[in-house]
């Protein structure tokens, strides 16, 4: 009787463990590559903001995990607010807060001066 109880408890524990495993979906890079492409043109350790250049102009954004100059990003850079951005150079997804978008080169410099200094 003791063996049956121990064996059945063991089988139940194993079956619960195996049924709780979930297969994770593979990363869909095609989804991110369909978004707007941007290249980081300014990033500094003394300022929490960085500037990216898109086809529609320059964008000012902030992030906890700031990208470096020259890195390629994919995401929605033409809307205000916090959103996920794919850093293709590093292969990671970061959360980014877009503050200004559609700026000229001089406008981006002025906005950076406003936000950083």
Buried (B, 14 or more C-beta within 10 A) or exposed (E): EEEEEEEEEEEEEEEEEEEEEEEEEEEEEEEBEEBBBBBBBBBEEEBBBBBBBBEEBBBBBBBEEBBEEEBBBBBBBBEEEEBEBBBBBBEEBBEBBBBBBEBEEEBBBEBBEEBEE
